Amino acid sequence: MVSRSAAYPHVVDTAVTAALDELAERGTATGPELVEAVGLNPSTVREGIRQACDAGEIARRPCPTDPRMTIYSLAEEGDDGE
C-alpha cells in the first residue's frame, strides 16, 4: 500500500509551504498550532513538518514548559533542524 504522502506529494508540499509561511509570520509555533493554522489533515501537516525538518528548513526544540510539545521555527543557515 502506498502512503498518502507518497500518493499525494502536492498536498504535503502545500503543508510544508503553509507551515513555512506561518513560521515566517509567527516566529515559533507548536505542532498543534501549525496544524490549526494550515488547516489540512493533521497527519499531512506532521509529515510536511518532518520533511522540512529533515531538509533543514524548520528547526525544532523541546518546549520548556511542556515536555510533550515541540517548538518549531524557521531554521537559521547552518542549523541542522535539531
Residue frames as a rotation matrix with the C-alpha (Angstrom) as fourth column:
MET 1
0.581 0.814 0.000 0.00
0.814 -0.581 0.000 0.00
0.000 0.000 -1.000 0.00
VAL 2
-0.332 -0.657 0.677 1.29
0.638 -0.685 -0.352 3.47
0.695 0.315 0.646 -0.90
SER 3
-0.438 0.144 -0.887 1.30
0.785 -0.420 -0.456 6.08
-0.438 -0.896 0.071 1.87
ARG 4
0.653 0.757 0.019 -0.88
0.697 -0.591 -0.407 9.15
-0.297 0.279 -0.913 1.44
SER 5
0.477 -0.522 -0.707 2.15
-0.234 -0.851 0.470 11.44
-0.847 -0.059 -0.528 1.42
ALA 6
-0.648 -0.703 0.291 3.71
0.067 0.329 0.942 9.39
-0.758 0.630 -0.166 -1.39
ALA 7
-0.267 0.639 0.721 0.44
0.934 0.355 0.032 9.23
-0.235 0.682 -0.692 -3.32
TYR 8
0.715 0.580 0.390 -0.29
0.636 -0.772 -0.017 12.94
0.291 0.260 -0.921 -2.94
PRO 9
-0.218 -0.909 -0.355 3.05
0.975 -0.218 -0.042 14.75
-0.039 -0.356 0.934 -2.70
HIS 10
-0.467 0.078 0.881 1.48
0.315 -0.916 0.248 18.05
0.826 0.393 0.403 -3.76
VAL 11
0.680 0.730 0.060 -0.64
0.149 -0.218 0.965 18.01
0.717 -0.647 -0.257 -0.57
VAL 12
0.515 -0.589 -0.623 2.47
0.831 0.165 0.531 17.54
-0.211 -0.791 0.575 1.58
ASP 13
-0.526 -0.698 0.486 4.21
0.800 -0.600 0.004 20.31
0.289 0.391 0.874 -0.42
THR 14
0.085 0.662 0.745 1.24
0.123 -0.749 0.651 22.55
0.989 0.037 -0.145 0.34
ALA 15
0.880 0.231 -0.416 1.55
0.403 0.103 0.909 21.71
0.253 -0.968 -0.003 4.05
VAL 16
0.002 -0.963 -0.269 5.28
0.985 -0.045 0.167 22.50
-0.173 -0.265 0.948 4.02
THR 17
-0.535 -0.183 0.824 4.75
0.525 -0.837 0.155 25.81
0.662 0.516 0.544 2.25
ALA 18
0.437 0.792 0.427 1.93
0.051 -0.496 0.867 26.80
0.898 -0.357 -0.257 4.59
ALA 19
0.758 -0.222 -0.613 3.95
0.652 0.236 0.721 25.81
-0.015 -0.946 0.323 7.69
LEU 20
-0.343 -0.935 0.090 6.97
0.939 -0.343 0.013 27.79
0.019 0.089 0.996 6.46
ASP 21
-0.306 0.322 0.896 4.76
0.257 -0.878 0.404 30.82
0.917 0.354 0.186 5.77
GLU 22
0.755 0.652 -0.065 3.16
0.191 -0.124 0.974 30.54
0.627 -0.748 -0.218 9.21
LEU 23
0.457 -0.664 -0.591 6.54
0.862 0.169 0.478 30.30
-0.218 -0.728 0.650 10.94
ALA 24
-0.517 -0.611 0.600 7.83
0.749 -0.662 -0.029 33.27
0.415 0.434 0.800 8.95
GLU 25
0.037 0.642 0.766 4.89
-0.003 -0.766 0.642 35.28
0.999 -0.026 -0.026 10.28
ARG 26
0.887 0.459 -0.045 4.78
0.000 0.097 0.995 33.95
0.462 -0.883 0.086 13.87
GLY 27
0.078 -0.917 0.392 8.41
-0.936 -0.203 -0.288 33.15
0.343 -0.344 -0.874 14.59
THR 28
-0.944 -0.324 0.052 7.63
-0.321 0.876 -0.361 29.97
0.072 -0.357 -0.931 16.53
ALA 29
0.115 0.993 0.011 4.72
-0.956 0.108 0.273 27.57
0.270 -0.042 0.962 16.86
THR 30
-0.408 -0.123 0.905 3.87
-0.494 0.863 -0.106 24.17
-0.768 -0.490 -0.413 18.28
GLY 31
-0.986 0.059 0.159 2.73
0.157 0.670 0.726 21.29
-0.063 0.740 -0.670 16.10
PRO 32
-0.226 0.974 -0.017 -0.94
0.910 0.205 -0.360 21.72
-0.348 -0.097 -0.933 17.06
GLU 33
0.119 0.229 -0.966 -0.73
0.021 -0.973 -0.228 25.45
-0.993 0.007 -0.120 16.33
LEU 34
-0.733 -0.443 -0.515 0.69
-0.500 -0.161 0.851 24.73
-0.460 0.882 -0.104 12.87
VAL 35
-0.809 0.513 0.287 -1.98
0.582 0.763 0.279 22.10
-0.076 0.393 -0.916 12.18
GLU 36
0.103 0.900 -0.423 -4.71
0.724 -0.359 -0.589 24.59
-0.682 -0.245 -0.689 13.11
ALA 37
-0.013 -0.172 -0.985 -3.15
-0.300 -0.939 0.168 27.41
-0.954 0.298 -0.039 11.08
VAL 38
-0.893 -0.401 -0.206 -2.51
-0.322 0.247 0.914 25.28
-0.315 0.882 -0.350 7.99
GLY 39
-0.060 0.997 -0.041 -5.99
-0.828 -0.073 -0.556 23.74
-0.558 0.001 0.830 8.06
LEU 40
-0.034 0.012 -0.999 -5.06
-0.747 0.664 0.033 20.41
0.664 0.748 -0.013 6.48
ASN 41
0.805 0.284 -0.520 -5.22
0.013 0.869 0.495 16.87
0.593 -0.406 0.696 7.84
PRO 42
0.763 -0.514 0.393 -3.00
-0.588 -0.300 0.751 16.69
-0.268 -0.804 -0.531 10.96
SER 43
0.501 -0.608 0.616 -1.02
0.361 0.794 0.490 13.70
-0.787 -0.023 0.617 9.66
THR 44
0.596 -0.250 0.763 -0.31
0.747 -0.175 -0.641 15.56
0.294 0.952 0.083 6.40
VAL 45
0.798 -0.297 0.524 0.92
-0.353 -0.936 0.007 18.61
0.488 -0.191 -0.851 8.29
ARG 46
0.686 -0.563 0.461 3.08
-0.357 0.292 0.887 16.46
-0.634 -0.773 -0.001 10.61
GLU 47
0.487 -0.500 0.716 4.61
0.750 0.660 -0.050 14.73
-0.448 0.561 0.696 7.57
GLY 48
0.681 -0.204 0.704 5.30
0.414 -0.685 -0.599 18.10
0.604 0.699 -0.382 5.94
ILE 49
0.797 -0.398 0.455 6.93
-0.600 -0.613 0.514 19.40
0.074 -0.683 -0.727 9.12
ARG 50
0.614 -0.583 0.532 9.03
0.099 0.726 0.681 16.23
-0.783 -0.365 0.503 9.38
GLN 51
0.513 -0.403 0.758 10.22
0.858 0.235 -0.457 16.59
0.006 0.885 0.466 5.80
ALA 52
0.721 -0.219 0.657 11.03
-0.001 -0.949 -0.314 20.28
0.693 0.226 -0.685 6.30
CYS 53
0.767 -0.480 0.426 12.97
-0.529 -0.098 0.843 19.46
-0.363 -0.872 -0.329 9.48
ASP 54
0.524 -0.564 0.638 14.88
0.499 0.811 0.306 16.71
-0.690 0.158 0.706 7.66
ALA 55
0.479 -0.292 0.827 15.68
0.792 -0.263 -0.551 19.19
0.379 0.919 0.105 4.87
GLY 56
-0.473 -0.719 -0.509 16.94
0.875 -0.454 -0.170 21.75
-0.109 -0.526 0.844 7.38
GLU 57
-0.456 0.377 0.806 14.19
0.287 -0.795 0.534 24.29
0.842 0.475 0.254 6.64
ILE 58
0.565 0.653 0.505 12.49
-0.392 -0.327 0.860 24.05
0.726 -0.684 0.071 10.04
ALA 59
-0.668 -0.744 -0.020 14.26
-0.255 0.254 -0.933 23.77
0.699 -0.618 -0.359 13.40
ARG 60
0.515 0.822 -0.242 12.72
-0.014 0.291 0.957 22.03
0.857 -0.489 0.161 16.38
ARG 61
-0.720 -0.665 0.197 13.38
-0.234 -0.034 -0.972 22.25
0.653 -0.746 -0.132 20.09
PRO 62
-0.415 0.583 -0.698 11.64
0.818 0.575 -0.007 20.94
0.397 -0.574 -0.716 23.19
CYS 63
0.327 0.611 0.721 9.04
0.029 -0.770 0.638 23.17
0.944 -0.187 -0.270 24.80
PRO 64
-0.692 -0.699 0.179 10.48
-0.137 -0.116 -0.984 24.46
0.709 -0.705 -0.016 28.09
THR 65
-0.541 0.544 0.642 7.10
-0.838 -0.279 -0.470 24.31
-0.077 -0.792 0.606 29.87
ASP 66
0.555 0.751 0.357 5.58
-0.655 0.659 -0.370 21.13
-0.513 -0.028 0.858 28.42
PRO 67
-0.433 -0.871 0.231 7.89
-0.544 0.457 0.704 18.20
-0.719 0.179 -0.672 27.64
ARG 68
-0.009 0.508 0.861 5.21
0.508 0.744 -0.434 16.64
-0.861 0.434 -0.265 25.41
MET 69
0.901 0.426 -0.080 5.38
0.194 -0.561 -0.804 19.57
-0.387 0.710 -0.589 22.98
THR 70
-0.188 -0.913 0.362 7.91
0.915 -0.028 0.403 20.64
-0.358 0.407 0.840 20.39
ILE 71
0.481 0.230 -0.846 8.52
0.005 -0.966 -0.260 24.24
-0.877 0.121 -0.466 19.36
TYR 72
0.181 -0.358 0.916 9.17
0.955 0.287 -0.076 24.81
-0.235 0.888 0.394 15.65
SER 73
0.475 -0.087 -0.876 10.82
-0.130 -0.991 0.028 27.79
-0.871 0.101 -0.482 13.99
LEU 74
0.950 -0.264 -0.167 12.47
-0.170 0.012 -0.985 28.58
0.262 0.965 -0.033 10.70
ALA 75
0.582 -0.809 -0.082 15.95
0.745 0.489 0.454 27.11
-0.327 -0.325 0.887 10.68
GLU 76
0.682 -0.483 -0.549 18.81
-0.461 -0.867 0.190 29.53
-0.568 0.124 -0.814 10.53
GLU 77
0.666 -0.503 -0.552 21.54
-0.488 0.267 -0.831 28.98
0.565 0.822 -0.067 7.98
GLY 78
-0.426 -0.890 -0.160 23.78
-0.523 0.387 -0.759 26.18
0.738 -0.240 -0.631 9.23
ASP 79
-0.226 0.462 0.858 21.10
-0.898 0.243 -0.368 24.88
-0.379 -0.853 0.360 11.62
ASP 80
-0.944 -0.200 -0.262 20.66
-0.294 0.871 0.393 21.11
0.150 0.448 -0.881 11.31
GLY 81
-0.185 0.970 -0.156 16.97
-0.468 0.052 0.882 21.20
0.864 0.236 0.445 12.29
GLU 82
0.065 0.155 -0.986 17.51
0.643 0.749 0.160 19.57
0.763 -0.644 -0.051 15.66
